[in-house]
Amino acid sequence: MVPDAYPHDPVPVGSDSGPGLFSESARVEIFSDGVIAIAITLLVLDLKIPEGEPGTVAHRLLEQWPAYLAYLASFIYLGVVWVNHHALFTRISRVDNGVLWRNLAMLLAMSVFPFPTATLAYAMQHGTHGDQVVALSLYGLIISAMGVTWMIMFFYLEQRRDLLSDDLAPGFFREERRRAALGILSPVVAVAIGVVVPAVALFVFLLIPIFYGLTTEGWTPPRRKA
């Protein structure tokens, strides 16, 4: 006997639930994990083997410190994004087309991250002050764009209670918008510092993902229903 439906088939949404189809969120997480994993892997390609005269290996390794710091900041950032993305989907019981498209926007910003990282590492090692400011601005722009995509997702989920876990406290994603707003604005501060001292801006960028790593459970811990 052929079963009526495969266990993971999407469930049609009724007229009171909006357009699209509901489906389990696991498939979305698996796809997202793959994209983030590839982006993290690509970061290491900017770490170059030192070339030069014999006896200069140590010096050439040390002069690449901006590349190490840019790699570390970006690796931590994407790692924290992955952890936060997982935490997000533990609060989503099912997805519709609105979540899928917004998730793709988030992945777009994440997948492009190796490019500004490589640009920043190069500019900090070989560029003029102006080059460094441009590279910092590009790096900050991508981080802010990530924040915008999270903000858009939070706005949507706040309006779609039917997609969320039953035990999630009302207003949780309204509070989460503050974290997204900080993610949009903090890179602007880092770039402003970088206009004066570019090297300091690198350390500021390193602090941003640390904050999000410490607040994975939300700006305030989620209050579960009794």
C-alpha positions as CSV (number, residue, x, y, z in Angstrom):
1,M,0.0,0.0,0.0
2,V,1.2,3.5,-0.9
3,P,1.0,5.9,2.0
4,D,-1.2,9.0,1.6
5,A,1.7,11.4,2.0
6,Y,5.4,11.3,2.6
7,P,6.1,12.4,6.2
8,H,8.0,15.4,5.2
9,D,5.7,16.7,2.5
10,P,4.5,20.3,3.0
11,V,1.1,20.8,4.5
12,P,-1.2,23.1,2.5
13,V,-2.0,26.3,4.4
14,G,-5.6,27.1,5.0
15,S,-7.1,30.4,3.8
16,D,-6.7,31.9,7.3
17,S,-3.0,31.3,7.4
18,G,-1.9,33.2,4.3
19,P,-0.5,32.1,1.0
20,G,2.1,29.4,0.4
21,L,2.9,26.1,2.0
22,F,4.0,25.1,5.5
23,S,6.9,22.6,5.8
24,E,9.3,21.4,8.4
25,S,12.3,23.7,8.9
26,A,15.0,21.0,9.0
27,R,15.6,21.1,5.3
28,V,16.1,24.9,5.4
29,E,18.6,24.5,8.2
30,I,20.6,21.8,6.3
31,F,20.8,24.0,3.2
32,S,21.8,27.0,5.2
33,D,24.4,25.0,7.1
34,G,26.0,24.1,3.8
35,V,26.1,27.7,2.5
36,I,27.7,28.9,5.8
37,A,30.2,26.1,5.9
38,I,31.4,26.9,2.3
39,A,31.7,30.6,3.2
40,I,33.8,29.8,6.3
41,T,36.0,27.5,4.3
42,L,36.6,30.1,1.6
43,L,38.0,32.5,4.3
44,V,41.2,30.5,4.7
45,L,42.1,30.9,1.0
46,D,43.3,34.5,1.8
47,L,46.1,33.2,4.1
48,K,49.1,33.1,1.8
49,I,52.3,31.1,2.0
50,P,55.1,33.6,2.6
51,E,57.4,34.1,-0.3
52,G,60.8,35.8,-0.4
53,E,64.5,35.4,0.3
54,P,65.7,32.6,2.6
55,G,65.7,33.6,6.2
56,T,62.7,36.0,5.9
57,V,59.9,33.5,6.6
58,A,59.3,34.6,10.1
59,H,59.3,38.3,9.1
60,R,56.9,37.7,6.2
61,L,54.6,35.6,8.4
62,L,54.4,38.4,11.0
63,E,53.7,41.1,8.4
64,Q,50.6,39.3,7.4
65,W,49.0,40.0,10.8
66,P,46.1,42.0,9.3
67,A,45.1,38.9,7.2
68,Y,45.1,36.8,10.4
69,L,43.0,39.3,12.3
70,A,40.6,39.7,9.3
71,Y,40.3,35.9,9.0
72,L,39.7,35.5,12.8
73,A,37.1,38.2,12.9
74,S,35.3,36.8,9.9
75,F,35.5,33.2,11.1
76,I,34.1,34.1,14.5
77,Y,31.4,36.3,12.8
78,L,30.2,33.5,10.5
79,G,30.5,31.0,13.3
80,V,28.3,33.1,15.6
81,V,25.9,33.7,12.7
82,W,25.6,29.9,12.3
83,V,24.9,29.5,16.0
84,N,22.3,32.3,16.0
85,H,20.8,30.9,12.8
86,H,20.4,27.6,14.6
87,A,18.9,29.3,17.6
88,L,16.5,31.1,15.3
89,F,15.1,27.9,13.7
90,T,14.6,26.2,17.1
91,R,11.9,28.9,17.6
92,I,10.4,28.3,14.1
93,S,8.2,25.2,14.0
94,R,7.4,25.4,10.3
95,V,8.3,27.6,7.3
96,D,6.4,29.2,4.5
97,N,7.6,31.0,1.3
98,G,8.1,34.2,3.3
99,V,10.6,32.6,5.6
100,L,12.3,30.8,2.7
101,W,12.9,34.0,0.7
102,R,14.0,36.0,3.8
103,N,16.4,33.1,4.7
104,L,17.9,33.3,1.2
105,A,18.5,37.0,1.6
106,M,20.4,36.2,4.9
107,L,22.4,33.6,3.1
108,L,23.3,36.0,0.3
109,A,24.9,38.4,2.8
110,M,26.7,35.5,4.5
111,S,28.0,33.9,1.3
112,V,29.6,37.1,0.0
113,F,31.5,37.6,3.3
114,P,34.9,36.1,2.0
115,F,35.1,38.9,-0.6
116,P,35.2,41.9,1.8
117,T,37.4,39.8,4.1
118,A,40.0,39.3,1.4
119,T,39.8,42.9,0.3
120,L,40.3,44.1,3.9
121,A,43.3,41.8,4.5
122,Y,45.0,43.0,1.2
123,A,44.3,46.7,1.9
124,M,45.6,46.5,5.5
125,Q,48.8,44.9,4.3
126,H,49.5,46.7,1.0
127,G,47.1,49.6,0.6
128,T,47.2,53.3,1.4
129,H,45.2,54.8,4.2
130,G,42.5,55.6,1.7
131,D,42.5,52.0,0.5
132,Q,42.2,50.8,4.1
133,V,39.2,53.1,4.7
134,V,37.5,51.8,1.5
135,A,38.1,48.2,2.5
136,L,36.8,48.8,6.0
137,S,33.7,50.5,4.6
138,L,33.0,47.5,2.3
139,Y,33.5,45.1,5.2
140,G,31.2,47.2,7.4
141,L,28.6,47.5,4.6
142,I,28.3,43.7,4.3
143,I,28.0,43.3,8.1
144,S,25.3,46.0,8.1
145,A,23.5,44.2,5.2
146,M,23.5,41.0,7.3
147,G,21.9,43.0,10.1
148,V,19.2,44.3,7.7
149,T,18.3,40.7,6.6
150,W,17.9,39.6,10.2
151,M,15.8,42.7,10.9
152,I,13.5,41.8,8.0
153,M,13.2,38.2,9.2
154,F,12.4,39.3,12.7
155,F,9.7,41.7,11.4
156,Y,8.1,38.9,9.4
157,L,8.2,36.4,12.2
158,E,6.7,38.9,14.6
159,Q,3.6,39.0,12.4
160,R,3.5,35.2,11.8
161,R,2.8,33.6,15.2
162,D,1.4,30.6,13.4
163,L,5.0,29.7,12.2
164,L,6.5,29.8,15.7
165,S,7.0,27.3,18.5
166,D,4.0,27.2,20.8
167,D,6.1,27.8,23.9
168,L,7.8,30.9,22.6
169,A,6.9,34.0,24.6
170,P,4.9,36.7,22.7
171,G,7.0,39.7,21.7
172,F,10.3,37.7,21.5
173,F,11.1,38.8,18.0
174,R,10.0,42.4,18.7
175,E,12.8,42.4,21.3
176,E,15.2,40.7,18.9
177,R,14.9,43.7,16.5
178,R,17.1,45.6,18.9
179,R,19.9,43.1,18.4
180,A,19.5,43.4,14.6
181,A,19.5,47.2,14.9
182,L,22.8,47.1,16.8
183,G,24.2,44.8,14.1
184,I,23.3,47.4,11.5
185,L,24.7,50.4,13.4
186,S,27.9,49.0,15.0
187,P,29.8,48.6,11.8
188,V,29.2,52.3,11.1
189,V,31.0,53.1,14.4
190,A,33.9,50.8,13.5
191,V,34.3,52.4,10.1
192,A,34.2,55.9,11.7
193,I,37.1,54.8,14.0
194,G,38.9,53.3,11.0
195,V,38.9,56.7,9.2
196,V,41.3,57.8,12.0
197,V,43.1,54.6,12.9
198,P,42.3,51.6,10.6
199,A,44.0,49.0,12.7
200,V,41.8,49.8,15.7
201,A,38.7,49.3,13.6
202,L,39.8,45.7,13.0
203,F,39.7,45.1,16.7
204,V,36.3,46.7,16.9
205,F,35.0,44.4,14.2
206,L,36.3,41.5,16.2
207,L,34.1,42.6,19.2
208,I,30.9,42.7,17.3
209,P,30.5,38.9,16.8
210,I,31.6,38.3,20.5
211,F,28.5,40.3,21.6
212,Y,26.3,38.2,19.4
213,G,27.9,35.0,20.6
214,L,27.1,36.0,24.2
215,T,23.5,36.8,23.3
216,T,22.6,33.8,21.2
217,E,19.5,33.2,23.4
218,G,18.3,36.7,22.6
219,W,18.8,40.2,24.0
220,T,17.1,38.8,27.1
221,P,16.7,35.1,27.6
222,P,13.4,33.9,26.0
223,R,10.6,33.7,28.6
224,R,8.8,30.5,28.1
225,K,5.1,30.0,28.9
226,A,4.3,28.2,32.1
